[in-house]
């Protein structure tokens, strides 16, 4: 069974953090694709330390909101790995990547529009229902354990181009996940976070036990 075992780490309170300066620093840290498509803004009233808005097909930008009062409680390496991980997760959502599911969404949308134009209510509902079903499958895939783990691993890869060793980056992201849960007053990590932490412990060389393939696909 996966258990919540927080690692000890130094907590840094940067009470003088300037959100505008920190946002510029985070943009400099991102890969080029992230800088082009991502918008970061301050949201002091949100409960979560860092939050994303799920990007719909017609959204031109991927939005990330940060509660900088809580963000400033994290160390810089923790902040670096969190933002890289968030950008990697958002970048993996590709509505217009060609595959059969996205093809069904596109054809279904066109079919629904055609049926609506022709006044066929039954045809419109059928086409629209199929589109909604497949779109929901795409949404669920982005929330799967596998997509969450892949985002972590991609963030570690990018962090190595920013001067971090892979094992140290894994430790920073692990401690960041646990620190954010504490900052948000959550008594325990979610199931997906527990899986992510176990995977990061394995990548950091802190555990010989990785995440079984069956759990990755959940």
C-alpha positions as CSV (number, residue, x, y, z in Angstrom):
1,X,0.0,0.0,0.0
2,X,1.2,3.5,-0.8
3,X,1.5,5.7,2.2
4,X,1.9,9.4,2.8
5,X,5.4,9.8,4.3
6,X,6.5,13.4,4.0
7,X,10.2,14.0,3.4
8,X,12.0,16.5,5.5
9,X,12.9,19.6,3.6
10,X,13.8,23.2,4.3
11,X,10.9,25.6,4.1
12,X,11.6,29.0,2.7
13,X,9.3,32.0,3.3
14,X,10.1,34.6,0.7
15,X,7.7,37.2,2.0
16,X,9.2,39.9,-0.3
17,X,8.4,38.0,-3.5
18,X,7.3,40.3,-6.3
19,X,4.7,38.4,-8.3
20,X,5.6,40.2,-11.6
21,X,9.3,39.4,-11.2
22,X,8.6,35.8,-10.3
23,X,6.3,35.4,-13.3
24,X,9.1,36.7,-15.6
25,X,11.5,34.3,-13.9
26,X,9.2,31.4,-14.4
27,X,8.7,32.2,-18.1
28,X,12.5,32.3,-18.6
29,X,12.6,28.8,-17.0
30,X,10.0,27.3,-19.4
31,X,10.8,25.6,-22.7
32,X,10.1,27.8,-25.7
33,X,6.8,26.1,-26.5
34,X,5.6,26.8,-23.0
35,X,6.4,30.5,-23.2
36,X,4.5,30.9,-26.5
37,X,1.3,29.2,-25.3
38,X,1.1,29.8,-21.5
39,X,-0.2,32.7,-19.5
40,X,0.6,32.9,-15.8
41,X,-1.3,35.3,-13.5
42,X,-1.7,36.0,-9.8
43,X,-4.8,34.7,-8.1
44,X,-4.5,35.5,-4.3
45,X,-7.9,34.2,-3.4
46,X,-7.7,30.7,-4.8
47,X,-7.3,27.8,-2.4
48,X,-4.8,25.9,-4.5
49,X,-1.1,27.0,-4.6
50,X,-1.0,26.5,-8.4
51,X,-3.9,25.7,-10.6
52,X,-4.6,25.2,-14.3
53,X,-7.6,25.8,-16.4
54,X,-8.3,22.8,-18.6
55,X,-7.7,24.1,-22.2
56,X,-10.6,23.6,-24.5
57,X,-9.9,23.3,-28.3
58,X,-10.8,27.0,-28.9
59,X,-8.6,28.4,-26.2
60,X,-5.5,30.0,-27.6
61,X,-3.6,30.1,-24.4
62,X,-3.0,27.7,-21.5
63,X,-3.7,29.5,-18.2
64,X,-1.8,28.9,-15.0
65,X,-2.9,30.8,-11.8
66,X,-0.7,31.0,-8.7
67,X,-1.5,32.0,-5.1
68,X,1.8,33.8,-4.5
69,X,1.3,34.0,-0.8
70,X,1.6,30.2,-0.7
71,X,4.0,30.0,-3.6
72,X,6.5,32.1,-1.6
73,X,6.5,29.4,1.1
74,X,8.2,27.0,-1.3
75,X,12.0,26.9,-2.0
76,X,13.1,28.0,-5.5
77,X,13.9,24.5,-6.7
78,X,10.4,23.3,-5.6
79,X,8.9,26.2,-7.5
80,X,11.0,25.5,-10.6
81,X,10.0,21.8,-10.7
82,X,6.3,22.6,-10.1
83,X,6.1,25.1,-12.9
84,X,7.9,22.8,-15.3
85,X,5.7,19.9,-14.4
86,X,2.6,22.0,-14.8
87,X,3.7,23.3,-18.2
88,X,4.5,19.7,-19.3
89,X,1.1,18.5,-18.3
90,X,-0.6,21.3,-20.2
91,X,1.5,20.8,-23.3
92,X,0.6,17.2,-23.5
93,X,-3.1,18.1,-24.1
94,X,-3.3,18.1,-27.9
95,X,-6.9,18.4,-29.2
96,X,-5.8,18.6,-32.8
97,X,-3.3,15.7,-32.8
98,X,-4.5,13.3,-35.5
99,X,-5.9,10.0,-34.1
100,X,-9.2,8.2,-34.4
101,X,-10.7,9.8,-31.3
102,X,-10.0,13.3,-32.3
103,X,-11.2,12.5,-35.8
104,X,-14.5,11.3,-34.4
105,X,-14.8,14.6,-32.4
106,X,-14.2,16.6,-35.6
107,X,-16.5,14.6,-37.8
108,X,-19.2,14.5,-35.1
109,X,-19.0,18.3,-34.7
110,X,-19.4,18.7,-38.4
111,X,-22.2,16.2,-38.5
112,X,-24.0,18.0,-35.7
113,X,-23.7,21.3,-37.4
114,X,-25.0,19.8,-40.7
115,X,-28.0,18.1,-39.0
116,X,-28.8,21.3,-37.1
117,X,-28.7,23.3,-40.4
118,X,-31.0,20.8,-42.0
119,X,-33.4,20.8,-39.1
120,X,-32.9,17.1,-38.2
121,X,-33.1,17.2,-34.4
122,X,-32.6,13.4,-34.0
123,X,-29.5,13.5,-36.2
124,X,-28.2,16.5,-34.3
125,X,-28.6,14.8,-31.0
126,X,-26.9,11.6,-32.2
127,X,-23.9,13.4,-33.7
128,X,-23.6,15.7,-30.7
129,X,-23.8,12.9,-28.3
130,X,-21.0,10.9,-30.0
131,X,-18.9,14.0,-30.0
132,X,-19.5,14.6,-26.3
133,X,-18.7,11.0,-25.5
134,X,-15.4,10.9,-27.3
135,X,-14.4,14.4,-26.0
136,X,-15.0,13.2,-22.5
137,X,-12.7,10.2,-23.1
138,X,-9.9,12.6,-24.2
139,X,-10.5,14.7,-21.1
140,X,-10.3,11.6,-18.9
141,X,-7.1,10.5,-20.5
142,X,-5.4,13.7,-19.5
143,X,-6.4,13.0,-15.9
144,X,-5.1,9.5,-15.8
145,X,-2.2,8.3,-13.7
146,X,-0.1,7.7,-16.8
147,X,-0.5,11.3,-18.0
148,X,0.4,12.6,-14.6
149,X,3.5,10.4,-14.3
150,X,4.6,11.3,-17.8
151,X,4.3,15.0,-17.0
152,X,6.6,14.5,-13.9
153,X,9.1,12.6,-16.0
154,X,9.1,15.2,-18.8
155,X,9.7,18.0,-16.2
156,X,12.7,16.1,-14.8
157,X,14.0,15.8,-18.4
158,X,13.7,19.6,-19.0
159,X,15.1,20.5,-15.6
160,X,18.4,18.8,-16.6
161,X,18.7,21.5,-19.2
162,X,18.3,24.1,-16.5
163,X,21.2,22.7,-14.4
164,X,19.5,20.2,-12.2
165,X,20.6,16.6,-11.8
166,X,17.8,14.2,-12.4
167,X,17.9,12.6,-8.9
168,X,17.9,16.0,-7.2
169,X,15.1,17.3,-9.4
170,X,13.0,14.3,-8.5
171,X,13.6,15.0,-4.8
172,X,12.6,18.6,-5.3
173,X,9.4,17.7,-7.1
174,X,8.6,15.1,-4.5
175,X,9.1,17.6,-1.6
176,X,7.1,20.2,-3.6
177,X,4.1,17.9,-3.9
178,X,4.1,17.2,-0.1
179,X,4.7,20.8,0.8
180,X,1.8,22.0,-1.3
181,X,-0.5,19.6,0.4
182,X,0.5,21.0,3.8
183,X,0.1,24.6,2.6
184,X,-3.4,23.9,1.4
185,X,-4.3,22.2,4.7
186,X,-4.9,18.8,3.2
187,X,-4.5,15.9,5.7
188,X,-3.4,13.5,3.1
189,X,-2.3,13.2,-0.5
190,X,-4.7,12.0,-3.2
191,X,-4.3,8.6,-4.7
192,X,-2.7,10.0,-7.9
193,X,-0.3,12.1,-5.8
194,X,0.7,9.0,-3.8
195,X,1.5,7.2,-7.1
196,X,3.5,10.2,-8.3
197,X,5.5,10.3,-5.1
198,X,6.4,6.7,-5.2
199,X,7.5,7.1,-8.8
200,X,9.6,10.1,-7.9
201,X,11.2,8.2,-5.0
202,X,12.2,5.5,-7.4
203,X,13.6,8.0,-9.9
204,X,15.5,9.8,-7.1
205,X,17.1,6.5,-6.0
206,X,15.3,6.7,-2.7
207,X,13.3,3.5,-3.2
208,X,13.9,0.3,-5.2
209,X,10.1,0.0,-5.7
210,X,8.7,1.7,-8.8
211,X,5.1,2.1,-9.9
212,X,3.6,-1.1,-11.4
213,X,2.3,-0.9,-15.0
214,X,-1.2,-1.6,-13.8
215,X,-1.2,1.5,-11.6
216,X,0.3,3.7,-14.3
217,X,-2.6,3.0,-16.6
218,X,-5.3,3.9,-14.1
